[in-house]
Amino acid sequence: MSDLHGGSLDQNPPNADRHITEGGSDWAWAVFAVMLLSTLGMVGWSYTRPRGTRFFHNIATIILAVSTISYFSMASDLGATPVLAEFSRGNTGTRQIWFVRYIQWFINFPLLLVILLFSTGLSLSDILTTAFFAWIVVVCGLCGALVASSYKWGYFVFGVLALFYIWGSLLGHGPRTTFNAGQGVRTGYVRGSGFVAFITLLYPIAWGCSEGGNVISPTGEMIWYGILDLILGPVFLYYFVFGLRNVDYGAFGFHSGKYTDGPYGGVAGPNMTGAGPGTGGVVAGGHGAARV
């Protein structure tokens, strides 16, 4: 085990032979700072929007807040467990496996798909099914990471197959639906879904080099995943939400859960059918009843 000095690794000593270094902890603290500032920025941005038009901002806030807590844990060298590596590198036997990262993905990955697919005309059942397959990807990744034998690669295959289903929804079904919010939203969705599909392709590669094959060090793993999380977190979310800033929420059919608020904070928007007390607006494009 390498020499430890001050900071997180001194307060919370690593529990595995192959673990992150002080540099890895410092990188995680940097990612935590970006996530925290991004969360606060998204919260402030959402309050500049009228009530009933904060759906995408609120989902983005949840994703960023969860990432903030996750990286606080990892930077503090908490939320990891030692697992015997299938392929030993040097004299190391166990490797740090960050289960807190999988908790982050378990919450965030389905929400990321929801924020994308709700801009399309996919039915609510299709969106929820796609989100379910996101859970399969994450759970299979965690199970595989915790398995010491070669059976871990069986979970890896199941996770990749679930990713194929997700890519099919993002790149196949999504673009072919009716975009009630207009051609501009369709164009933005096609770009965004292609970007998300490409970045999610890099996650299983990172898994195979880190938790799976034990090729790169836990510090290298922290840097690799951190870059991907920053791209799919603050970078993508701010880009996607900013692209919807001028879109009429009435076209989506979103409606505040509080009747007196109305879809625009009490002002009826175009393309929005009024609803009586106790009812929510009907989501356009086949989503069914939804509240924001």
C-alpha positions as a printed Julia matrix, in Angstrom:
292×3 Matrix{Float64}:
   0.0     0.0     0.0
   1.38    3.36   -0.96
   2.31    5.97    1.63
  -0.6     8.1     2.7
  -0.46   11.73    3.71
  -3.09   14.22    4.96
  -6.45   14.73    3.47
  -9.22   12.28    2.78
  -7.06    9.17    2.58
  -5.59    9.96    5.99
  -9.0    10.45    7.59
 -10.57    7.5     5.76
  -7.84    4.97    4.96
  -8.4     2.8     1.85
  -9.7    -0.71    2.52
  -8.21   -2.45   -0.54
  -4.75   -3.25   -1.86
  -5.31   -1.3    -5.08
  -6.96    2.01   -4.26
  -7.1     5.64   -5.31
  -4.19    7.95   -4.57
  -4.25   11.47   -3.18
  -4.31   12.65   -6.8
  -7.42   10.6    -7.44
  -9.06   12.06   -4.35
  -8.13   15.59   -5.42
  -9.66   14.96   -8.86
 -12.87   13.71   -7.22
 -12.98   16.87   -5.1
 -12.65   18.95   -8.26
 -15.54   17.07   -9.9
 -17.55   17.51   -6.7
 -17.0    21.27   -6.84
 -18.18   21.45  -10.46
 -21.24   19.32   -9.67
 -22.1    21.46   -6.64
 -21.84   24.74   -8.55
 -23.84   23.24  -11.42
 -26.57   22.12   -9.02
 -26.83   25.55   -7.44
 -26.85   27.17  -10.86
 -29.64   24.91  -12.1
 -31.7    25.59   -8.98
 -31.31   29.33   -9.48
 -32.13   29.0   -13.17
 -35.3    27.02  -12.44
 -36.61   29.85  -10.22
 -36.36   32.27  -13.11
 -38.91   30.16  -14.97
 -42.69   30.49  -14.52
 -44.37   27.79  -12.48
 -45.35   24.86  -14.61
 -42.36   25.3   -16.96
 -39.65   23.8   -14.77
 -39.93   20.12  -15.63
 -36.6    19.79  -17.44
 -34.85   22.1   -14.98
 -36.09   20.1   -12.0
 -35.01   16.74  -13.44
 -31.6    18.21  -14.26
 -31.34   19.52  -10.7
 -32.0    16.04   -9.29
 -29.32   14.49  -11.5
 -26.73   17.1   -10.55
 -27.57   16.93   -6.84
 -27.16   13.14   -6.78
 -23.82   13.44   -8.6
 -22.69   16.04   -6.08
 -23.34   13.73   -3.12
 -21.73   10.79   -4.93
 -18.5    12.64   -5.67
 -18.37   14.03   -2.15
 -18.39   10.41   -0.95
 -15.73    9.24   -3.4
 -13.5    12.25   -2.8
 -13.73   11.47    0.93
 -12.69    7.86    0.16
 -16.08    6.62    1.31
 -18.58    4.37   -0.45
 -16.14    1.7    -1.66
 -15.64   -1.96   -0.82
 -12.67   -4.3    -1.45
 -13.23   -7.03   -4.03
 -10.77   -9.72   -5.04
  -9.7    -8.9    -8.59
  -9.99  -11.6   -11.26
  -6.73  -10.41  -12.83
  -4.11   -9.47  -10.27
  -1.76   -6.66  -11.26
   1.55   -6.8    -9.41
   1.24   -7.84   -5.8
  -2.27   -6.51   -5.34
  -5.14   -8.83   -4.54
  -8.16   -6.65   -3.82
  -9.39   -3.59   -5.66
 -11.61   -0.72   -4.55
 -15.09   -0.99   -6.04
 -17.14    2.18   -5.68
 -20.7     1.05   -4.97
 -21.7     4.67   -4.32
 -21.05    5.4    -7.99
 -23.56    2.73   -9.0
 -26.14    4.25   -6.65
 -25.55    7.53   -8.48
 -26.04    5.91  -11.88
 -29.07    3.93  -10.68
 -30.85    7.21   -9.98
 -29.38    9.37  -12.73
 -29.29    7.18  -15.84
 -33.08    6.63  -16.03
 -33.7    10.32  -15.3
 -31.3    11.31  -18.07
 -33.3     9.16  -20.51
 -36.56   10.61  -19.22
 -35.42   14.18  -19.78
 -34.48   13.26  -23.34
 -37.44   11.1   -24.31
 -40.09   13.4   -22.84
 -39.21   15.89  -25.56
 -40.36   13.33  -28.15
 -43.74   11.81  -28.88
 -42.94    8.41  -27.37
 -45.67    6.93  -25.21
 -45.21    6.9   -21.46
 -44.96    3.1   -21.45
 -42.08    3.2   -23.95
 -40.27    5.81  -21.88
 -40.68    3.83  -18.65
 -39.52    0.62  -20.34
 -36.41    2.37  -21.58
 -35.77    3.69  -18.07
 -36.16    0.15  -16.72
 -33.43   -1.09  -19.05
 -31.2     1.67  -17.7
 -31.63    0.08  -14.26
 -30.64   -3.27  -15.76
 -27.44   -1.73  -17.15
 -26.46   -0.3   -13.77
 -27.4    -3.34  -11.69
 -25.52   -5.67  -14.04
 -22.48   -3.41  -13.84
 -22.57   -3.46  -10.04
 -23.09   -7.23   -9.83
 -20.25   -7.82  -12.27
 -17.93   -5.49  -10.37
 -18.59   -7.34   -7.1
 -17.97  -10.8    -8.58
 -14.38  -12.04   -8.36
 -14.63  -14.85  -10.93
 -14.97  -14.77  -14.71
 -18.74  -14.91  -14.27
 -18.56  -11.12  -13.98
 -18.4   -10.99  -17.78
 -21.84  -12.61  -18.0
 -23.27   -9.59  -16.19
 -21.25   -7.38  -18.52
 -22.9    -8.97  -21.57
 -26.39   -8.57  -20.06
 -25.65   -4.9   -19.39
 -24.43   -4.28  -22.93
 -27.53   -5.97  -24.36
 -29.68   -3.65  -22.25
 -27.7    -0.72  -23.64
 -28.56   -1.87  -27.17
 -32.24   -1.61  -26.26
 -31.69    1.9   -24.92
 -29.8     2.96  -28.03
 -32.65    1.57  -30.13
 -35.13    3.77  -28.28
 -32.92    6.85  -28.46
 -31.78    6.55  -32.06
 -34.56    4.46  -33.61
 -37.97    5.04  -32.07
 -37.46    8.52  -30.67
 -36.63   10.42  -33.88
 -39.57    8.8   -35.71
 -42.22   10.09  -33.32
 -44.29   13.23  -33.71
 -42.58   16.2   -32.07
 -45.44   18.48  -31.07
 -42.96   21.08  -29.85
 -41.69   21.65  -33.37
 -38.89   20.79  -35.77
 -36.36   22.7   -33.69
 -36.89   20.37  -30.75
 -36.62   17.38  -33.07
 -33.27   18.6   -34.38
 -32.02   19.21  -30.86
 -33.2    15.78  -29.76
 -31.42   14.0   -32.63
 -28.17   15.74  -31.74
 -28.61   15.15  -28.03
 -29.58   11.49  -28.32
 -26.65   10.77  -30.62
 -24.32   12.45  -28.16
 -25.72   10.49  -25.21
 -25.51    7.21  -27.14
 -21.85    7.84  -27.94
 -20.89    8.77  -24.37
 -22.74    5.78  -22.9
 -20.74    3.59  -25.29
 -17.58    4.66  -23.43
 -18.87    3.52  -20.02
 -18.67   -0.25  -20.68
 -15.21    0.27  -22.16
 -14.16    2.01  -18.95
 -15.76   -0.8   -16.93
 -13.86   -3.45  -18.87
 -10.55   -1.66  -18.21
 -11.22   -1.0   -14.53
 -13.67   -3.09  -12.49
 -13.67   -5.86  -15.09
 -10.11   -6.35  -16.29
  -8.29   -4.46  -13.53
  -6.07   -2.97  -16.24
  -6.09    0.67  -15.14
  -5.66    1.83  -11.56
  -8.55    3.04   -9.4
  -7.17    6.57   -9.84
  -7.31    6.19  -13.62
 -10.83    4.82  -13.25
 -11.82    7.83  -11.15
 -10.51   10.22  -13.81
 -12.15    8.34  -16.7
 -15.57    8.06  -15.09
 -15.29   11.6   -13.76
 -14.82   13.0   -17.26
 -17.79   11.01  -18.57
 -19.99   12.06  -15.65
 -19.07   15.71  -16.2
 -19.94   15.42  -19.89
 -23.31   13.74  -19.28
 -23.95   15.89  -16.22
 -23.32   19.65  -16.31
 -22.19   19.86  -19.94
 -25.04   17.96  -21.56
 -27.8    19.01  -19.17
 -27.07   22.72  -19.46
 -26.82   22.38  -23.25
 -30.09   20.46  -23.52
 -32.1    22.62  -21.12
 -30.74   25.81  -22.7
 -31.91   24.55  -26.1
 -35.47   24.33  -24.74
 -35.5    27.81  -23.2
 -37.83   29.32  -25.84
 -39.99   26.26  -26.48
 -43.7    26.61  -25.68
 -44.43   24.21  -22.82
 -48.02   24.09  -24.0
 -46.79   22.03  -26.94
 -45.52   19.37  -24.51
 -48.82   19.38  -22.65
 -47.17   19.68  -19.24
 -49.35   21.02  -16.47
 -48.64   22.05  -12.92
 -49.83   19.63  -10.26
 -51.48   22.61   -8.54
 -54.51   23.74  -10.49
 -54.32   27.36   -9.36
 -50.77   27.68  -10.7
 -51.72   26.89  -14.29
 -49.12   25.81  -16.84
 -47.55   29.27  -16.85
 -47.94   30.27  -13.21
 -51.61   31.1   -13.62
 -51.53   32.24  -17.25
 -52.91   29.76  -19.76
 -50.45   28.97  -22.51
 -51.23   28.21  -26.13
 -52.1    24.69  -27.14
 -53.1    23.93  -23.56
 -56.56   22.65  -22.89
 -58.0    23.87  -19.61
 -58.63   21.3   -16.94
 -61.03   21.35  -14.07
 -60.02   21.3   -10.42
 -58.27   18.15   -9.35
 -57.18   17.16  -12.84
 -53.79   17.29  -14.51
 -53.04   18.34  -18.03
 -52.89   15.65  -20.68
 -49.43   15.28  -22.12
 -49.23   15.74  -25.86
 -47.57   13.13  -28.01
 -49.05   10.13  -26.25
 -47.4    10.49  -22.84
 -50.71   10.23  -20.98
 -51.51   12.25  -17.87
 -48.5    13.93  -16.33
 -47.85   16.61  -13.77
 -44.84   18.89  -13.46
